């Protein structure tokens, strides 16, 4: 299928996690969704020319623009609601579309016309980001949209973006190629648009031959400087090995191998030389997220690999696809190795994105998001077979070292109760006192005792971290306490 709007015809929930399965061709929501898309494009036909012309402030157009913005906002909300039942990528694009439509309307109503025009044009970027993921399914109602007289002021690259947004993919490639072959364009300034072109040619049109022909044309240019020439030559060489069949997402093992080749090709994070390899891997992975998987762990790996691929491809920091895919991998299988790898990469990218070299703190909402994901992984470790065995070790340690104060049942009434200055806590109610969440890291630090923890720890309690040289003993007691929560 093509975009998430069309995949609404076939999407079903699989196994309790958000991977779509290809099913029947008819869905009760299909006609309504298709009609909504037609209406959304109809509003853009009013709004985009006015935004390009900078005429939102024209009193003569106020009623038409305001009405179109309100209608657009309703249609975008409808599509966002339907996208929530699909894969995380679809949900991200639905949210971005609805967000930008709301902002455009609000800013228009506040009289901030230039800002409103900016967000109307951002809607095109939202559509492009969604439509360049999967093979093409064309939309006849968008025919002729870019050719409207009101859009004559657009340059060719802007026209290509709108053609992609309206899913006129073959025409978009034609337009891109006209730009790249123009002697008036400086080729070193076109690497970004060239990457966009390759995304459409490979992931949507599945036409590596056409892409390589365009690259060969670029390499013939005498005004191509050495740096861009080296990148384009590398892409051309890699494309020689790519066939349409190589872009098909048949199995996780196949996509995993493609991802490994992409990682090996990248000499450093964001290395443009690995673009083709990451596009091939992502083409396979985007298809796999629509197919049922054997387990949540397999689904998590697909999203983790897709997050890595998007970090190697995406230039759109305003639409953080990689972040969403990495977070989805963690939530699908928080006990897995993939979740740990995804979290490490997500944390690294988040810190780099917000702090850079300035030493600034993360925004509170980002700190809270990372903390919640970290705790989710720590909690979920408890139920695995390895940790059930660990909890048995923890029970023995608890009986030997903790029961004298906390009681054999861990309810705080051990033999030492009468001689302690502080009444021991009921350790079976730790999670209950925190709204049902067992704070693994906090409990471990309390038992360890070597780092000060304010007033949460009795001075009578031994610092077990000083006595237990093996960290697994601390983990074992924590696993046992997690197991006995009421």
C-alpha positions in Angstrom: 0.0 0.0 0.0 1.0 3.6 -0.2 0.4 6.1 2.5 -1.3 5.6 5.9 -4.5 7.2 4.5 -4.8 4.3 2.0 -3.5 1.6 4.4 -6.7 2.4 6.5 -8.4 0.1 4.0 -6.4 -2.8 5.2 -5.0 -2.2 8.7 -5.8 -4.5 11.5 -4.3 -4.8 15.0 -1.9 -7.8 15.3 -1.0 -9.5 18.5 -1.5 -6.5 20.7 1.2 -4.4 19.1 0.9 -1.8 16.4 2.0 -3.6 13.2 -0.6 -3.6 10.4 -1.5 -6.8 8.6 -2.6 -6.8 5.0 -6.2 -8.1 4.9 -9.4 -7.4 3.1 -9.7 -4.8 0.4 -12.8 -3.2 1.9 -13.0 -1.3 5.2 -16.0 0.6 6.7 -13.7 3.6 7.1 -12.3 3.4 3.6 -14.8 5.6 1.6 -15.0 8.2 4.5 -11.2 8.4 4.6 -10.8 8.7 0.9 -13.4 11.5 0.8 -11.6 13.2 3.7 -8.4 13.2 1.7 -10.2 14.7 -1.3 -11.6 17.4 0.8 -8.3 18.1 2.4 -6.7 18.5 -1.0 -9.6 20.8 -2.0 -8.8 23.1 1.0 -5.1 23.1 0.1 -6.0 24.2 -3.4 -7.4 27.3 -1.8 -4.8 27.8 0.8 -1.5 27.0 -0.8 -1.7 29.5 -3.7 -2.7 32.2 -1.1 0.2 31.2 1.1 2.7 31.3 -1.8 1.4 34.7 -2.8 1.5 36.0 0.8 -2.1 37.1 0.6 -3.6 35.7 3.8 -3.7 39.3 5.0 -5.9 40.4 2.1 -9.3 41.3 3.5 -11.0 40.3 0.3 -9.7 36.7 0.9 -10.3 36.6 4.6 -13.6 34.6 4.5 -12.3 32.1 1.9 -9.0 31.5 3.7 -10.6 31.3 7.2 -13.2 28.9 6.0 -10.6 26.7 4.2 -8.4 26.7 7.3 -11.3 25.6 9.6 -12.3 22.8 7.1 -8.6 21.8 6.8 -8.3 21.6 10.6 -11.3 19.3 10.9 -10.1 17.0 8.1 -6.6 16.8 9.6 -8.1 15.9 13.0 -10.2 13.1 11.4 -7.1 11.6 9.7 -5.1 11.9 12.9 -7.8 10.0 14.8 -7.8 7.2 12.2 -4.0 7.0 12.1 -3.9 6.1 15.8 -4.9 2.6 15.0 -1.9 2.1 12.6 1.8 1.8 12.9 3.8 4.5 14.9 5.1 6.1 11.7 1.6 6.7 10.6 0.6 8.1 14.0 3.5 10.5 13.9 2.5 11.8 10.5 -1.1 12.1 11.5 -0.1 14.1 14.6 2.1 16.4 12.6 -0.6 17.0 10.0 -3.2 17.9 12.7 -0.7 20.0 14.7 0.3 22.1 11.8 -3.4 22.6 10.6 -4.3 23.7 14.2 -1.4 26.1 14.3 -2.2 27.6 10.9 -5.8 28.3 11.9 -4.9 29.7 15.3 -2.3 32.0 13.9 -4.6 33.2 11.2 -7.3 34.0 13.8 -4.7 36.0 15.8 -3.8 38.0 12.7 -0.3 36.5 12.4 -0.7 35.9 8.7 2.9 35.2 7.7 3.2 32.6 10.5 -0.1 31.0 9.4 1.2 30.8 5.8 4.4 29.1 7.0 2.4 26.3 8.7 0.2 25.8 5.6 3.4 25.3 3.6 4.6 22.9 6.4 1.6 20.7 5.7 3.3 19.9 2.4 6.4 18.7 4.3 4.1 16.5 6.5 2.6 14.9 3.4 6.0 14.4 1.8 7.4 12.7 4.9 4.5 10.2 4.9 4.3 9.6 1.2 8.0 8.8 0.7 7.9 5.6 2.8 6.2 3.0 0.7 5.4 2.0 -2.9 3.2 4.4 -4.9 -0.6 4.3 -4.9 -1.6 7.3 -7.0 -4.4 9.8 -6.3 -6.3 10.9 -9.4 -8.0 13.8 -7.5 -4.6 15.6 -7.2 -4.1 15.7 -10.9 -3.2 19.2 -12.2 -2.8 20.6 -8.7 0.7 21.9 -9.2 -0.2 23.3 -12.7 -2.7 25.8 -11.2 -2.0 29.3 -12.4 -1.8 30.5 -8.8 1.2 28.3 -8.1 3.3 29.7 -11.0 5.5 31.6 -8.5 6.9 28.3 -7.2 10.4 27.3 -8.2 10.9 23.8 -9.5 12.1 22.2 -6.2 9.0 23.6 -4.5 6.9 22.1 -7.3 8.5 18.7 -6.9 7.8 18.8 -3.1 4.1 19.5 -3.8 4.0 16.7 -6.5 5.3 14.3 -3.9 2.8 15.6 -1.3 0.0 15.0 -3.7 1.5 11.7 -4.7 2.3 12.5 -8.3 5.5 10.6 -7.9 6.6 10.1 -11.6 6.0 13.8 -12.3 7.9 14.7 -9.1 10.9 12.8 -10.4 10.6 14.5 -13.8 10.6 17.9 -12.0 13.6 17.0 -9.8 15.5 15.8 -12.9 14.8 19.1 -14.7 16.4 20.9 -11.7 19.5 18.7 -11.5 20.1 19.0 -15.3 19.8 22.8 -15.3 23.2 24.4 -15.9 22.0 27.4 -13.8 21.9 25.3 -10.5 25.0 24.9 -8.4 25.3 21.1 -8.0 26.9 21.3 -4.5 23.8 22.9 -3.3 21.6 20.1 -4.5 22.8 17.2 -2.4 19.8 17.5 0.0 17.2 17.6 -2.8 19.1 14.8 -4.5 18.7 12.7 -1.4 15.0 13.4 -1.5 14.9 12.4 -5.1 16.6 9.1 -4.3 14.0 8.4 -1.5 11.2 8.7 -4.0 13.0 6.8 -6.8 13.9 3.9 -4.5 11.4 3.6 -1.7 8.3 4.7 -3.7 8.9 4.1 -7.4 11.3 1.2 -6.9 13.4 2.4 -9.9 17.1 2.2 -9.2 17.9 2.3 -12.9 16.3 5.7 -13.3 18.1 6.9 -10.2 21.5 5.7 -11.4 21.0 7.4 -14.8 20.4 10.7 -13.0 23.5 10.3 -10.9 25.6 9.5 -14.1 24.3 12.8 -15.6 25.5 14.6 -12.5 28.9 13.1 -12.6 29.4 14.4 -16.1 29.1 18.0 -14.9 32.3 19.9 -15.1 31.3 22.3 -12.2 30.8 19.5 -9.7 33.3 20.0 -6.8 35.4 17.1 -5.4 33.4 16.5 -2.2 29.9 16.2 -3.8 31.5 14.3 -6.7 32.9 11.7 -4.3 29.5 11.2 -2.6 27.6 11.0 -5.9 30.1 8.5 -7.3 29.7 6.4 -4.2 25.9 6.4 -4.5 26.2 5.5 -8.2 28.5 2.6 -7.4 26.1 1.3 -4.7 23.1 1.7 -7.0 24.7 -0.6 -9.5 24.2 -3.4 -7.0 20.5 -2.5 -6.2 17.6 -4.2 -8.0 13.9 -3.7 -7.5 13.9 -7.1 -5.7 16.5 -5.9 -3.3 14.0 -3.3 -2.1 11.4 -5.9 -1.1 10.9 -6.5 2.6 10.4 -10.3 2.6 11.8 -11.3 6.0 13.3 -9.8 9.1 16.6 -11.7 8.5 16.9 -10.1 5.1 16.2 -6.6 6.5 18.6 -7.2 9.3 21.3 -8.0 6.9 20.6 -4.9 4.8 20.7 -2.8 8.0 24.1 -4.3 9.0 25.5 -3.4 5.5 24.3 0.1 6.0 25.9 0.5 9.4 29.1 -1.0 8.0 29.1 1.6 5.1 28.7 4.5 7.5 32.1 5.7 8.6 30.5 8.0 11.2 27.0 9.0 12.4 25.2 10.8 9.5 27.8 9.8 6.9 26.2 10.6 3.6 28.1 7.8 1.8 25.8 5.3 3.4 22.6 6.9 2.1 21.8 4.2 -0.5 22.3 1.3 1.9 20.0 3.0 4.5 17.4 3.7 1.8 17.5 0.0 0.8 17.2 -1.1 4.4 14.4 1.3 5.2 12.5 0.3 2.1 12.4 -3.3 3.4 11.7 -2.3 7.0 8.7 0.0 6.1 7.1 -3.0 4.3 7.7 -5.3 7.3 5.9 -3.0 9.7 2.8 -3.8 7.8 3.2 -7.5 8.1 2.4 -9.7 11.2 5.5 -10.7 13.1 6.2 -13.9 15.2 6.7 -12.0 18.4 6.8 -8.5 20.0 10.6 -8.9 20.1 10.7 -9.3 16.3 8.5 -6.2 15.9 10.7 -4.3 18.3 13.8 -5.1 16.2 12.1 -3.9 13.1 11.4 -0.5 14.7 14.9 -0.3 16.2 16.5 -0.9 12.8 14.1 1.5 11.2 15.1 4.2 13.8 18.8 3.6 12.9 18.0 3.8 9.2 16.1 7.1 9.6 19.0 8.6 11.6 21.1 7.8 8.5 18.7 9.4 6.1 16.4 12.0 7.6 17.2 15.7 7.3 13.8 16.6 8.9 14.6 17.3 12.6 11.1 18.9 12.9 9.6 15.5 12.4 11.6 13.1 14.6 10.8 9.7 13.0 13.8 8.0 14.4 12.9 9.0 18.0 9.4 7.6 17.6 10.7 4.3 16.1 13.3 3.8 18.8 10.7 4.5 21.6 8.3 2.1 20.0 11.0 -0.6 20.0 11.5 -0.1 23.7 7.8 -0.3 24.5 7.1 -3.4 22.4 9.7 -5.5 24.1 11.2 -3.7 27.1 12.9 -6.8 28.4 14.9 -7.4 25.2 18.4 -6.6 24.2 17.0 -4.6 21.3 15.2 -2.4 23.8 18.5 -1.7 25.6 20.2 -0.9 22.3 17.3 1.3 21.3 17.3 3.2 24.6 21.1 3.8 24.4 20.7 5.3 20.9 17.6 7.3 21.8 19.3 8.7 24.9 22.5 9.6 22.9 20.5 11.3 20.2 18.3 13.2 22.6 21.3 14.5 24.6 23.1 15.5 21.4 20.0 17.2 20.0 19.3 19.3 23.1 22.7 19.9 24.8 25.3 19.7 22.1 28.6 21.0 23.5 26.9 23.7 25.6 26.3 21.6 28.6 22.6 22.5 28.8 20.1 20.4 30.6 17.4 18.5 28.8 13.9 19.9 28.9 11.9 18.4 31.8 9.5 16.6 29.5 12.5 14.9 27.8 14.0 13.9 31.1 10.7 12.5 32.1 10.3 10.5 28.9 13.7 8.9 29.2 13.2 8.2 32.9 9.8 6.5 32.1 11.4 4.3 29.4 14.3 3.4 31.6 11.9 2.4 34.4 9.8 0.4 32.0 12.8 -1.6 30.9 13.9 -2.2 34.5 10.4 -3.3 35.6 10.0 -5.7 32.7 13.2 -7.5 33.5 11.6 -9.1 36.6 9.3 -11.5 34.8 11.9 -13.2 32.6 13.0 -16.7 33.4 16.5 -15.5 34.2 15.1 -13.1 36.7 12.8 -15.7 38.3 16.0 -17.6 39.0 17.6 -14.5 40.2 14.7 -13.8 42.6 15.3 -17.2 44.2 18.9 -16.2 45.0 17.4 -12.9 46.3 15.1 -14.8 48.6 18.0 -16.6 50.2 19.9 -13.4 50.6 16.9 -11.7 52.1 16.3 -14.5 54.6 20.0 -14.5 55.7 20.5 -10.7 55.9 17.2 -8.8 55.9 14.5 -10.8 57.6 15.9 -10.1 61.2 14.6 -6.5 60.8 12.0 -6.6 58.1 10.4 -10.0 59.0 10.3 -13.3 57.2 7.2 -12.0 55.3 8.9 -8.6 54.6 6.0 -6.7 56.3 8.4 -4.9 58.7 7.9 -7.0 61.9 11.1 -8.9 62.3 12.7 -10.0 65.6 14.6 -6.7 65.9 11.4 -4.6 65.8 11.6 -3.8 69.5 15.2 -2.5 69.5 15.2 -0.4 66.4 14.8 3.4 66.5 13.0 3.4 63.1 10.2 1.0 62.3 11.1 -1.0 59.2 8.9 -0.5 56.2 6.5 -3.0 54.8 8.5 -4.1 51.8 5.5 -5.9 50.1 3.8 -2.5 49.6 6.6 -0.6 47.8 4.8 -0.6 44.5 1.4 0.2 46.2 2.9 3.3 47.8 4.0 4.5 44.4 0.8 4.0 42.5 1.5 0.5 41.3 5.1 1.1 40.0 8.0 -0.6 41.5 11.0 1.8 41.4 13.8 -0.7 40.6 16.6 1.9 40.5 15.6 3.6 43.7 15.2 0.3 45.6 18.6 -0.9 44.4 20.3 2.4 45.5 18.6 2.2 48.9 19.9 -1.3 49.5 23.3 -0.4 48.2 23.5 2.5 50.6 26.8 3.9 49.4 25.4 7.0 47.8 23.5 9.5 50.0 19.7 9.4 49.5 18.5 12.1 51.8 16.0 11.1 54.4 14.6 8.0 52.6 17.1 5.6 54.3 17.4 4.7 58.0 21.0 5.1 59.3 20.5 1.8 61.1 20.3 -0.1 57.8 23.7 -1.5 56.7 25.2 -0.3 53.4 24.9 -3.7 51.7 26.9 -2.5 48.7 30.0 -2.3 50.9 29.6 -6.0 52.0 28.4 -7.5 48.7 31.2 -7.2 46.2 29.1 -8.9 43.5 26.5 -6.4 42.1 24.3 -9.4 41.2 23.5 -9.8 44.9 21.9 -6.4 44.9 20.0 -7.3 41.7 18.9 -10.5 43.2 17.3 -8.9 46.3 15.6 -6.3 44.2 14.2 -9.1 42.0 12.9 -10.9 45.0 11.2 -7.8 46.5 9.6 -7.0 43.1 8.2 -10.5 43.1 6.5 -10.3 46.5 4.7 -7.0 45.9 1.0 -7.0 46.9 
